[in-house]
Amino acid sequence: MSQDATFMKGGNLHRLCEVTLEDGKTARVEPYAIFISPKKRRHYLWFQVSGSDPSETPGWKSPEASSVKGVKLAEGAFTTRQDYDPFDKAKFPVMHYSVPAPDGRQRWLDAGGKVDKQTVVGNRAYDSRQKGDRGSGV
């Protein structure tokens, strides 16, 4: 199973994950999201509960995905934190995965490019182009 798949499984099950970073340090985390930053880099969002480096404080972390070398499910469950907001588009312009917010709303996979999922749902012109029909679209 890939790192992303394990991270997402942890989020879906509300299970803690143990991540290994490229510097060899490990951390026990609550997995929340995978997103593209404003700088166009892929990141994980987690709440770090503990880690192998005692000087590192618990809290929200969003490392670049390339710095994460391993993810595995760990013992223990978590409840979604009240300050978690996957709808902050300034921090998370493109969301690839997110657990539901505390109120139950979930930000689904954002469509790429200029396509907005809310705009294309039920749009006959878009639907016909997706099916290969290059007609008038109406």
URSUL-V547148 format. One record per backbone hydrogen bond with DSSP energy under -0.5 kcal/mol. CO is the residue of the C=O (numbers start at 1). NH is the residue of the N-H. E is the energy in kcal/mol with one decimal. If there is no record, write none. Layout:
<<CO/NH/E> <CO/NH/E>>
//
This chain:
<<2/6/-2.4> <3/7/-2.7> <4/8/-2.9> <5/9/-2.4> <6/10/-2.3> <7/11/-2.1> <8/12/-3.0> <9/13/-2.3> <10/14/-0.7> <10/15/-2.9> <11/14/-0.7> <14/78/-1.9> <15/31/-0.6> <16/74/-2.8> <17/19/-0.6> <17/29/-3.0> <18/72/-2.1> <19/27/-2.0> <20/69/-2.8> <20/70/-1.4> <21/24/-2.3> <25/21/-2.9> <26/52/-2.8> <27/19/-2.7> <27/29/-0.6> <28/49/-2.8> <28/50/-1.5> <29/17/-2.6> <29/31/-0.6> <30/47/-1.9> <32/99/-2.0> <33/45/-2.8> <34/96/-2.9> <34/97/-1.8> <35/37/-0.5> <35/43/-3.3> <36/94/-1.3> <37/40/-2.3> <41/37/-3.1> <42/65/-2.8> <43/35/-2.3> <45/32/-2.4> <45/33/-1.8> <46/48/-0.6> <46/61/-2.9> <47/30/-2.4> <47/49/-0.5> <48/59/-1.6> <50/28/-2.8> <52/54/-0.8> <53/56/-1.7> <59/48/-3.2> <61/46/-2.5> <63/44/-2.2> <64/67/-1.7> <65/68/-1.6> <67/22/-2.4> <67/69/-0.6> <70/20/-2.6> <72/18/-3.2> <76/16/-2.5> <81/84/-1.6> <85/88/-1.2> <87/89/-1.3> <88/92/-2.7> <94/36/-3.0> <95/110/-2.6> <97/34/-2.2> <101/104/-2.5> <105/101/-3.5> <106/108/-0.8> <112/115/-1.3> <115/117/-0.5> <116/119/-0.9> <116/120/-1.8> <117/121/-1.6> <120/123/-2.2> <122/124/-0.9> <123/127/-2.9> <124/128/-2.6> <125/129/-1.7> <126/130/-2.2> <127/131/-1.3> <128/133/-2.4> <129/132/-1.2> <132/134/-0.6>>
//
